[in-house]
Amino acid sequence: MCILVRYHLVPPSLVLLTLLLASTMGCIQSIACKPRIRRENIVVYEVSASIDQCPTVIEENSPIVLRYKTPYFRASAGIVMPPVPRNETWVVGWIQACTQMEFYNTYGDIGMSSWELPELREGRVKAISDSDGVSYPWYGNTTETVTLTGPTSKPSRLTVSMNDNFYPSVTWAVPISNSNTAMLSHITRDQSFITWLVAINSVTKERIVLQTVRWRMRVDIAVDPDMPLGSRASLVGRTHQEQPHILNYQEPIPSNALGRPNANDAQVLMWRPRRGAPLVVIPPK
């Protein structure tokens, strides 16, 4: 079951009228007056954003790691783009960045491991790209984007969508130990994102932000390492996620959200013992 958050920017009944008007305007072109794509000429007739209303699923199938799978964040939008001029290419799609991350795995009174984004944690940047690592600045390049290459003689109606969730592995044993003894006692994760619907001119790099969505995913798992495998872990706290917020204003995209590194490459796994100096277990890529 999903609870869907919808934000109607333009009533669907006006979309057809917009198409007709834009098509008519697109025909009134001359060499002296080259049409230009502007924010007011782009129609976003529906944006939806939701997180599946189901709990995080814990998997205890492996004697080496615990795995958990969170519900999916999903976003979709319908857009009407005006005619694209000759020699121009526009890409419309989703860009996502991580703005906050706390990810701690506690091992009794020995210490904890933590996945960290150093630049974000130290306040040196406001956000880090959450691209797939290939399609910068886009979150992905399948359903997440649509490319329009000019000239096009009439408006283009398109839909872009994306989804995201967590499905990590956490070792039962202390990650820097040679022992296989289960010591994991708690998992805490709290991560925030901004997701933008954007149109970008591939030639001039002009960016038009069409919509901004903020969302957050939290995980809280208690673990009893002395219990048999399969019955050690359980969810604590809230079982369902807070629904995303579709903003009624547009937030600017920080430069770090547009290029390398992405969050997966920038993160580092630290071991922070109860006593002694912290140790880098996995450095950034």
C-alpha positions in Angstrom: 0.0 0.0 0.0 1.4 3.4 -0.9 0.4 6.9 0.2 1.0 9.2 -2.7 1.8 12.8 -2.3 0.6 14.8 -5.3 1.1 18.4 -6.2 -0.8 19.7 -9.1 1.1 22.6 -10.6 -1.3 23.0 -13.5 -4.8 21.4 -13.7 -4.7 18.6 -16.2 -7.6 20.2 -18.1 -5.3 23.1 -19.0 -2.6 20.9 -20.5 -4.4 20.5 -23.8 -5.0 24.2 -24.1 -1.3 24.8 -23.3 -0.3 22.4 -26.0 -2.5 24.1 -28.6 -1.4 27.6 -27.6 2.3 26.6 -27.6 1.9 24.9 -31.0 0.4 28.0 -32.4 3.1 30.2 -31.0 5.7 27.8 -32.3 4.5 28.4 -35.8 5.0 32.1 -35.6 8.7 32.0 -36.1 11.1 33.9 -38.3 14.9 34.2 -38.8 14.9 37.5 -36.9 13.0 36.1 -33.9 14.4 32.7 -32.8 12.2 31.1 -30.1 13.7 30.5 -26.7 12.7 28.0 -24.1 11.9 29.7 -20.8 10.5 28.5 -17.5 7.1 30.1 -18.2 6.9 28.1 -21.5 7.3 24.8 -19.7 4.2 23.1 -18.2 4.6 20.8 -15.3 1.1 19.5 -15.0 1.6 16.9 -12.2 4.4 15.9 -9.8 4.0 13.0 -7.4 6.4 11.8 -4.6 5.9 9.0 -2.1 7.6 6.5 0.1 6.1 3.0 0.2 4.0 2.5 3.3 5.7 -0.7 4.4 8.3 -1.4 7.0 12.0 -2.0 6.4 12.7 -5.7 5.8 15.5 -7.4 7.8 17.4 -10.3 6.3 19.3 -12.7 8.5 20.3 -15.3 5.9 24.0 -15.0 6.1 26.4 -15.9 9.0 28.6 -13.0 7.8 26.3 -10.1 7.3 22.9 -8.7 8.2 21.0 -7.1 5.4 18.1 -4.7 5.4 15.9 -3.4 2.6 14.0 -0.1 3.1 10.8 0.9 1.3 11.2 2.8 -2.0 11.1 6.5 -2.5 9.3 7.1 -5.8 8.9 10.3 -7.8 7.2 11.0 -11.1 6.3 14.1 -13.2 4.5 15.0 -16.4 6.0 17.8 -18.4 5.0 19.6 -21.6 8.1 21.1 -23.4 7.6 23.8 -26.0 9.1 23.3 -29.5 12.9 23.0 -29.3 14.8 25.3 -31.7 17.3 24.0 -34.3 20.8 23.2 -32.9 19.5 22.9 -29.4 19.2 19.8 -27.2 17.3 19.8 -23.9 17.3 17.0 -21.3 14.5 16.9 -18.7 14.9 14.7 -15.6 15.7 14.1 -12.0 18.8 15.2 -10.1 19.3 14.0 -6.5 21.8 14.9 -3.8 22.4 13.8 -0.2 22.3 16.7 2.3 22.7 14.8 5.6 23.8 11.3 6.6 24.2 9.4 9.9 24.9 5.7 9.6 26.1 4.0 12.7 26.6 0.3 13.5 27.2 -0.3 17.2 29.1 -3.3 18.5 28.3 -3.5 22.2 30.8 -1.5 24.4 33.6 -2.1 21.9 32.9 0.7 19.5 31.0 1.4 16.3 31.6 1.5 12.5 30.1 4.5 10.6 29.7 5.3 7.0 30.5 9.0 6.6 30.7 11.7 4.0 33.6 13.8 5.4 33.0 17.0 3.4 29.3 17.0 4.3 29.9 16.1 7.9 32.5 18.9 8.3 30.2 21.4 6.7 32.5 22.0 3.7 29.7 21.3 1.2 25.9 21.5 1.5 25.2 18.5 -0.7 26.8 15.6 -2.5 25.6 14.2 -5.8 23.6 11.0 -5.6 24.0 10.2 -9.3 24.5 6.6 -10.5 28.1 7.5 -11.0 27.8 7.5 -14.8 25.0 9.8 -15.9 26.1 13.0 -14.1 24.4 15.2 -13.1 21.3 12.9 -13.5 20.2 10.3 -11.0 20.0 7.8 -13.9 19.5 7.6 -17.6 16.6 5.3 -18.2 13.2 6.4 -16.9 14.8 9.3 -15.1 15.5 11.5 -18.1 14.1 12.3 -21.6 16.2 14.0 -24.3 14.7 16.4 -26.9 16.8 17.4 -29.9 15.7 20.3 -32.1 14.2 21.3 -34.3 10.8 20.1 -33.1 7.7 21.7 -34.6 5.3 21.2 -31.8 5.2 20.8 -28.0 6.5 17.5 -26.5 4.6 15.7 -23.7 6.8 13.5 -21.6 7.0 11.7 -18.3 10.1 11.1 -16.1 10.2 8.9 -13.0 12.7 7.5 -10.5 13.0 5.4 -7.3 15.5 4.9 -4.6 16.0 2.8 -1.5 18.7 1.3 0.8 19.8 -2.3 0.7 23.2 -2.5 2.5 25.1 -5.3 4.3 26.4 -4.9 7.9 28.9 -7.4 9.3 27.8 -9.3 12.4 31.4 -9.2 13.7 33.6 -6.2 14.4 34.8 -5.1 10.9 38.5 -4.7 11.9 38.6 -8.0 13.9 39.8 -11.4 12.7 37.0 -13.0 14.8 33.7 -14.1 13.3 31.9 -13.8 16.6 28.7 -11.8 16.3 29.0 -8.5 18.3 26.6 -6.2 16.3 24.1 -4.7 18.8 22.4 -1.8 17.0 22.0 -0.1 13.6 21.0 3.5 13.2 20.6 5.3 9.9 19.2 8.8 9.2 19.7 10.2 5.7 18.2 13.2 3.9 17.9 14.1 0.2 16.9 16.9 -2.1 15.5 15.7 -5.5 15.1 18.3 -8.3 13.1 18.1 -11.5 15.3 20.0 -14.0 15.5 20.9 -17.7 19.1 21.5 -19.0 20.2 22.8 -22.3 23.0 20.4 -23.3 24.7 23.0 -25.5 24.6 26.2 -23.3 24.3 24.3 -19.9 21.4 26.5 -19.0 19.4 24.9 -16.1 15.8 25.5 -15.3 14.6 24.0 -12.0 11.0 22.9 -12.3 10.3 21.3 -9.0 12.0 20.5 -5.7 11.3 17.6 -3.4 12.8 16.9 0.1 12.7 13.5 1.7 14.2 11.5 4.5 14.8 7.8 5.3 15.4 6.5 8.8 16.3 3.0 10.1 16.6 1.9 13.7 17.4 -1.8 14.3 18.1 -3.5 17.7 20.2 -6.6 17.6 20.8 -9.3 20.2 24.0 -11.1 19.0 23.5 -13.9 21.5 20.3 -15.1 19.8 20.3 -17.7 17.0 20.8 -16.5 13.4 17.4 -15.6 12.1 16.0 -14.1 15.3 18.6 -11.6 16.3 17.3 -8.3 14.8 14.1 -6.3 15.1 12.9 -2.9 14.1 12.5 -0.4 16.9 10.8 3.0 16.8 8.6 4.0 13.9 7.9 1.4 11.3 6.8 3.7 8.5 8.6 6.6 6.9 7.6 10.2 6.8 6.2 11.1 3.4 8.3 13.4 1.1 7.7 17.1 0.9 7.0 18.7 -2.5 8.0 22.3 -2.0 6.0 25.3 -3.3 9.3 27.1 -4.1 12.5 26.0 -5.9 15.8 25.5 -4.1 19.0 26.2 -6.0 21.2 23.2 -6.9 24.6 23.3 -5.2 27.6 22.8 -7.6 28.6 19.6 -5.6 25.3 18.0 -6.5 26.1 18.2 -10.2 29.4 16.4 -10.6 31.9 13.9 -9.2 32.2 12.4 -6.7 28.8 10.9 -6.0 27.9 9.8 -2.5 28.9 6.2 -3.1 32.4 7.2 -4.1 32.8 9.9 -1.5 31.8 7.9 1.5 34.3 6.4 3.9 33.8 3.6 6.5 35.3 4.5 9.8 35.9 2.4 12.9 35.4 4.4 16.1 36.4 2.4 19.1 35.2 3.2 22.6 38.8 3.7 23.5 41.6 4.7 21.2 41.9 6.6 17.9 39.5 6.2 15.0 40.6 4.1 12.0 39.7 4.2 8.3 38.4 0.8 7.2 37.4 1.6 3.7 38.7 4.9 2.1 36.7 6.9 -0.5 37.2 5.8 -4.1 
